[in-house]
Each structure stands twice: as structure tokens, then as C-alpha cells.
Amino acid sequence: MSRLRALPAPRRLSTAEQIEAVFAHPALYELAQVIPRPPVGRPPANPAYVVLAYGVLARLFRSGIRVQAELAHPTTWRLVHDTVARAAARLPESLVPRLPGDRPATFEAFRNARDRYLTAPDLAAELRQRFITGAVRQAHDLGLLDPNGPGSLSHPDRSRTIYGDGTVVRPLYRPPAARRKTDPRTGETRVVYLDAAGDPIDAPTRRFDPDVAEYHGHTGSVTGQNFVALYVRGDAPQQRVVLAVDRVPRPGQEADTAVELIKQVHAVAGGGIQAVAYDGAFQGPQIEEIMTRTGLIVINKVAAAPQSSEQKQRSGGAKVPRWFPLGVWEHDTDAGACGHTLAAVNGAVSEIGLDEAGEPVVLVRLDRLQVKRSRRATGLYHFNVAYRVPCPAGAFTAWITPHGEAGDADHRRAGHVRVVAEGEPEFTKLYGLRNDAESWNSMFKRSLLVDRAMSLGGARQLVDVLCFALLHNATTAHQATLSRKNRPGLTRTAY
């Protein structure tokens, strides 16, 4: 009798293997094509992909200067040459126009390219867009985001669910004393810097990061820069793919930034995505935007109902369910019309009634049967969900939409009704992916020194985040290559 054995987890890659993974990754060469060649002056010692790889390796070694020392070693530089030569043999010639030069790349060359090109708004946007295209292709290579893959709108599959989260990175320098001042006439808010005595001054007297802001979350306030990333992953270890990254321009805009990223990824992956999981930053307006613009199901929890101090004391600190009335559904029976009052309770559609004290209570949580999605003439998607309503006179099906009426400007219905609600098996399976986003955030911060940013300014720090995402995807691709060698036919490659 044969016995099933668990597959061993992939081993950790050595430093040399990670360097090899970076220079073997097709996305490195695709992104580097965006970097222009200097119009004047001496030709650069190395191609643009080497300069971009320098930034990627800075996240591996946690220091730009350390990368210069590592690449200066003849053995390491020979490894880079050999890896690029093998990549050039299988990639289109246009991606690898020439091999690295005789002299290793330097920190000064990377810093010059970063400050002149990689942080330029248009070029940076093109870099991130090409990153999305390459990441979706890599996901397809792993069997993820497959339009013909498993799952449906009624039962979304993990392999076709993207998820994301934001993380705040503390600045390189301690923020100066300042306060925000709002012009009563224009409503414009500006930052006023203060001296040691608390008096306004034109500018701080020491170095500082002008792009930092104070963000508030469930753990309190933190000053820094907020970055958002989206992911997809397979069920096996080392199968997470970073799909997109971006910087939140100011506090309160993480959700809107994530929505725009989701739209960009959906524009590339299309029908390969069925659902998106995110935390409570997504409220009614964001959920409605995602459902109607992309046709994706949003997996997240309904925000807890606000409580006064007296209510908290009565409830003992327990969360109070959030109720949203949906109306009365009637069906015909032998005895005449029979009505059932429905409401969304913590996102789940339920039948409700009144107890002896006249307080609303949940009689039964309805079973979800089917999810339908149509596309209207406006190009917007519209969802309808079928629920089985039990009744002594005979059960019937009620079709309920998560979208609000025309007068629902705040999209309250979308914020209270979930297509896949907490408590369903699909919710547990898909919402748990969010924990994996926290893992990536932790990994990125471990690539920094003393948990602080390694660059000054939001644009430069976004380059660091993008480079770390490239490093992560490169090592994921390398692990997939090793798996293919051990288990032929497991995955496929685009090149």
C-alpha cells in the first residue's frame, strides 16, 4: 500500500543564488529598457539593467555601499557576467543588447541613475506598469490568475484572488517640530516648521524628509511614508508573486491608492482575477468602485459599529453587530402572501425578527446559492446574489444586490452587504491571504537598517520598494526553476 508523503519545503537560497536569480529574471531587463541612455558624455560603463540590478541588490545586502564592495570581488562579477550571458541566450536580443562591462557597477552610478531617471514621475510610472505586466506573466507561469483556472464568482479560488496591504516606513531622519495650518479663506493646509521655542521658522535647521506624514492605524500613530502592494500566491511555499507597488501620497488615501493599483492589475490580468482581499481600509465607496469598475468580489470585514462609552460598558467591550435593513421579501403561499424581513448583519444577509422586548434579533442566516454578474451598457458591472429563504410554507429564493439605489451617494449598502460574508468557508479561505501581505511587509522592513528608510524622499523610497519587489519575484522565479528541475512539467515559462 502506497503512502502519501508531504513535499519538502524549498531550501533557502544562498547569496550567490540570489544574485544569480536577479540577473536571470526577465523582468529586470524589461524594466531596464525604460531607462534612457545619457544623451551626452562618456558612454556608461555598464548597461542600464546592471544599474537597476544594483538597486535590487541593495535590498539584498541592506546597503548600497555594500553592493559596491560585493560586486568588486572578481568571483562575484564573474558570476554576474556568466548569468547575464546565459540569460542573453534565451531572451530576445533587444532585452540584452550587451553584456556587463569590465568594471563593476558603483554606488555613484546607481545614485546618479536613480536621482536623474528612476525618480522622474513619467519614467517611474512606466517602470511600475512594466513591473505589473511582468508580474502577471510570472503568476501565469506558476498557474495563478489563469482565466480558465478553478473557481467561480460563487466560489472564488485562492489562485485567482489578489490581496494587499499598506505599510508605513519610518523616515531616515527624525521629523522636525511642525504643525499644520489651514488657511480660513482658501482651505489650503500647509506645514509650519517650529524652532526649539515653538516659534515659526522658514525651514528646519537640520536634515529631514519633507514627504513624511503622520499616519494613524489600529496600533496608534506613526510618522513616515505609506506604501501599498498587491500580491497573489499559490498553495506551495515560495509561490508569492508581488503584482504591483505604489506610494500613498498623503494620509487617508491608502484605500484609494490600492483601488487604483487593483484597476491597473486587472487591466493586465483581466478575467484571471475573481476576487480581492483587503482590510478595513476599504469602505463602501472603494468596494462599490471595485465591484462596478472591475467586476471583482471584495473580501473584507464590515467595520464594527461605533459605540459610546456607556454602550462599551454594557457590552463588556464586545463588538456590536452592524445592521443594515434590506426590506421585506414576499412570496405566494396557499394561505396568501408571506413576508420575510431581511437585513445584512456584519455583511451576511439574514432574516430578522423581534424578541419579546421588541429588539431586533437574527432568526436565521441565509445560505448563498449563486452570484450573477452582468455588464450594463455603461460598461459598469452589476452583481446580484441569490439566497435561500426558509419558510414553513415552502422555501424560496431571494435575489439581492450589494449595490445601493441612486440616492445612496455614500454607498452605504455596498459598505454593509458582502457577496462573500464573514463566517462562510470561502471567506475564511480567502481573507486569510491577508496575513501573507503582513509577512511581505515584515520582510521588506528587514531589508532596511534599524527599521528606517534607506533613502530620502518619497520618490526614492518607492524605488527601494520596487527594487525589493523585483528581488522577491526574482527569487520566487528561481525557486520555480529549481522545482521544475526536480519535478519536470510542474510549471511553464514564458521564455
C-alpha positions, 0 to 999 in steps of 0.5 A, a space after each residue: 500500500 502506497 503512502 502519501 508523503 508531504 513535499 519538502 519545503 524549498 531550501 533557502 537560497 544562498 547569496 550567490 543564488 540570489 544574485 544569480 536569480 536577479 540577473 536571470 529574471 526577465 523582468 529586470 531587463 524589461 524594466 531596464 529598457 525604460 531607462 534612457 541612455 545619457 544623451 551626452 558624455 562618456 558612454 556608461 560603463 555598464 548597461 542600464 539593467 546592471 544599474 537597476 540590478 544594483 538597486 535590487 541588490 541593495 535590498 539584498 545586502 541592506 546597503 548600497 555601499 555594500 553592493 559596491 564592495 560585493 560586486 568588486 570581488 572578481 568571483 562575484 562579477 564573474 558570476 554576474 557576467 556568466 548569468 547575464 550571458 546565459 540569460 542573453 541566450 534565451 531572451 530576445 536580443 533587444 532585452 540584452 543588447 550587451 553584456 556587463 562591462 569590465 568594471 563593476 557597477 558603483 554606488 555613484 552610478 546607481 545614485 546618479 541613475 536613480 536621482 536623474 531617471 528612476 525618480 522622474 514621475 513619467 519614467 517611474 510610472 512606466 517602470 511600475 506598469 512594466 513591473 505589473 505586466 511582468 508580474 502577471 506573466 510570472 503568476 501565469 507561469 506558476 498557474 495563478 490568475 489563469 482565466 480558465 483556472 478553478 473557481 467561480 464568482 460563487 466560489 472564488 479560488 485562492 489562485 485567482 484572488 489578489 490581496 494587499 496591504 499598506 505599510 508605513 516606513 519610518 523616515 531616515 531622519 527624525 521629523 522636525 517640530 511642525 504643525 499644520 495650518 489651514 488657511 480660513 479663506 482658501 482651505 489650503 493646509 500647509 506645514 509650519 516648521 517650529 524652532 526649539 521655542 515653538 516659534 515659526 521658522 522658514 525651514 528646519 535647521 537640520 536634515 529631514 524628509 519633507 514627504 513624511 506624514 503622520 499616519 494613524 492605524 489600529 496600533 496608534 500613530 506613526 510618522 513616515 511614508 505609506 506604501 501599498 502592494 498587491 500580491 497573489 500566491 499559490 498553495 506551495 511555499 515560495 509561490 508569492 508573486 508581488 503584482 504591483 507597488 505604489 506610494 500613498 501620497 498623503 494620509 487617508 488615501 491608502 484605500 484609494 491608492 490600492 483601488 487604483 493599483 487593483 484597476 491597473 492589475 486587472 487591466 493586465 490580468 483581466 478575467 484571471 482575477 475573481 476576487 480581492 482581499 483587503 482590510 478595513 481600509 476599504 469602505 463602501 465607496 472603494 468596494 462599490 468602485 471595485 465591484 462596478 469598475 472591475 467586476 471583482 468580489 471584495 473580501 473584507 470585514 464590515 467595520 464594527 459599529 461605533 459605540 459610546 462609552 456607556 454602550 462599551 460598558 454594557 457590552 463588556 467591550 464586545 463588538 456590536 453587530 452592524 445592521 443594515 435593513 434590506 426590506 421585506 421579501 414576499 412570496 405566494 403561499 396557499 394561505 396568501 402572501 408571506 413576508 420575510 424581513 431581511 437585513 445584512 448583519 456584519 455583511 451576511 444577509 439574514 432574516 430578522 425578527 423581534 424578541 419579546 422586548 421588541 429588539 431586533 434579533 437574527 432568526 436565521 442566516 441565509 445560505 448563498 446559492 449563486 452570484 450573477 454578474 452582468 455588464 450594463 451598457 455603461 460598461 459598469 458591472 452589476 452583481 446580484 446574489 441569490 439566497 435561500 429563504 426558509 419558510 414553513 410554507 415552502 422555501 424560496 429564493 431571494 435575489 439581492 444586490 450589494 449595490 445601493 439605489 441612486 440616492 445612496 451617494 455614500 454607498 452605504 449598502 455596498 459598505 454593509 452587504 458582502 457577496 462573500 460574508 464573514 463566517 462562510 468557508 470561502 471567506 475564511 479561505 480567502 481573507 486569510 491571504 491577508 496575513 501573507 501581505 503582513 509577512 511581505 511587509 515584515 520582510 521588506 522592513 528587514 531589508 532596511 537598517 534599524 527599521 528606517 528608510 534607506 533613502 530620502 524622499 518619497 520618490 526614492 523610497 518607492 524605488 527601494 520598494 520596487 527594487 525589493 519587489 523585483 528581488 522577491 519575484 526574482 527569487 520566487 522565479 528561481 525557486 520555480 526553476 529549481 522545482 521544475 528541475 526536480 519535478 519536470 512539467 510542474 510549471 511553464 515559462 514564458 521564455 
